[in-house]
Amino acid sequence: SQVDIIRDFNFLVEQHFKEKHSVKEYAALLNKSPKTLSNLFGKLNDKTPLQIIQNRIMLEVRRSLRYTDIPISEVGYEVGFSDIQSFSRFFKKHEGVSPTEFRSV
């Protein structure tokens, strides 16, 4: 059923958010098209599949920055970013401040 697909999607995000960042990758794991997933989430959820993936990444990043002393570049690398610039851009877009500013508060 449709609810099962959403549940499966959320479970897969929890398992793979560190290496899979696109709806397309999760759609392939579920044998669905990205469009099918987006339409399904539009009907049954207030967030898009991409928002769910990005929110899970951000949860992990905030936790690492707040509660560990792992270097910021390593935090980015841990969640699948290959360079500090793209990680910093992603973080600032979602949090409104840079990872360094977030950590210093």
C-alpha positions in Angstrom: 0.0 0.0 0.0 1.0 3.7 -0.2 1.7 4.0 3.5 4.0 1.0 3.3 6.0 2.6 0.6 6.4 5.8 2.7 7.4 3.6 5.7 9.9 1.7 3.6 11.3 5.0 2.2 11.8 6.3 5.7 13.5 3.1 6.8 15.8 3.2 3.8 16.7 6.9 4.5 17.6 5.9 8.1 19.9 3.2 6.8 21.5 5.0 3.8 21.4 8.8 4.4 25.2 9.0 4.8 25.8 7.8 1.3 22.6 8.3 -0.7 21.4 11.9 -1.0 19.0 11.8 -3.9 15.4 10.8 -4.3 16.4 8.9 -7.4 18.7 6.5 -5.4 15.9 5.7 -3.0 13.3 5.3 -5.7 15.6 2.7 -7.3 15.8 0.8 -4.1 12.0 0.8 -3.9 11.6 -0.1 -7.6 9.6 3.1 -8.1 10.2 6.2 -10.2 11.2 9.4 -8.4 8.0 11.0 -9.8 5.9 8.2 -8.2 7.5 8.8 -4.8 7.1 12.6 -5.1 3.4 12.2 -6.1 2.8 9.8 -3.2 4.5 12.1 -0.7 2.5 15.0 -2.1 -0.7 13.1 -1.2 0.2 11.6 2.1 2.9 13.7 3.7 3.7 17.4 4.4 7.4 17.0 3.3 8.9 16.0 0.0 11.2 12.9 -0.2 14.2 15.2 -0.7 13.3 17.2 2.4 13.1 14.0 4.4 16.6 12.9 3.2 18.0 16.4 3.9 16.4 16.7 7.3 17.9 13.3 8.3 21.4 14.5 7.2 21.0 17.7 9.1 19.9 15.9 12.2 23.1 13.9 12.2 25.3 16.9 11.4 23.8 19.1 14.1 24.3 16.2 16.6 28.0 15.8 15.5 28.7 19.5 15.6 27.0 20.0 19.0 28.2 16.9 20.9 31.6 16.0 19.4 34.9 17.6 18.6 35.2 16.0 15.2 36.6 18.5 12.7 33.9 20.1 10.5 35.4 18.7 7.3 35.2 15.2 8.8 31.6 15.7 9.9 30.8 16.6 6.3 32.7 13.6 5.0 30.9 11.3 7.4 27.5 12.3 5.9 28.7 11.9 2.3 30.1 15.2 1.2 33.4 15.0 -0.6 34.5 18.6 -0.1 34.1 21.2 2.7 32.6 23.9 0.4 29.6 21.8 -0.7 29.0 20.7 2.8 29.2 24.3 4.2 26.8 25.5 1.5 24.4 22.7 2.3 24.6 23.4 6.0 24.2 27.2 5.7 21.2 26.8 3.3 19.4 24.6 5.9 20.6 26.2 9.2 21.1 29.8 8.2 24.6 29.9 9.7 27.9 28.2 8.8 28.9 25.0 10.6 31.7 27.0 12.4 29.1 29.5 13.7 26.7 26.8 14.7 29.4 25.0 16.7 30.5 28.1 18.5 27.1 29.0 19.8 
